[in-house]
């Protein structure tokens, strides 16, 4: 079959042949489906930005924004960078002691979301790490406000209330 496709298929047909040893007619279908879907949707997964340098090498925030804009257009999905991606990047930067870059990322992102609770929580944590209690308090108070406004689960409200209470001491 692969020889037929090699010799006779259209140049626009994308296909790949994989021999699956130790698989039979039934089990090969599951692996083939997984591999096929992974290939077709390979451009859907967020880029792996595992450190600040990789983030910069991939175009920084402009590159990330462009990725989600392209993905949203292609898949008729949201074009916004998900908050979780922003927060994950911020924590990655913090882990590298790049607190200024994490702060800039969080501050510049929070106004773009109608409910920036995750970003505010990360901003509170960041400010705790750099011993800026007043800014940490402010971020946690804002997160608590959004938690109450958006009827977040009780555990989320309690978490932010606990952070505010702890910083009030």
PyMOL commands that set and color helices and strands:
alter all, ss='L'
color gray80, all
select helices_A, chain A and resi 2-8+27-40+52-57+60-75+83-95+99-110+117-129+133-149+154-168
alter helices_A, ss='H'
color red, helices_A
deselect
rebuild
show_as cartoon
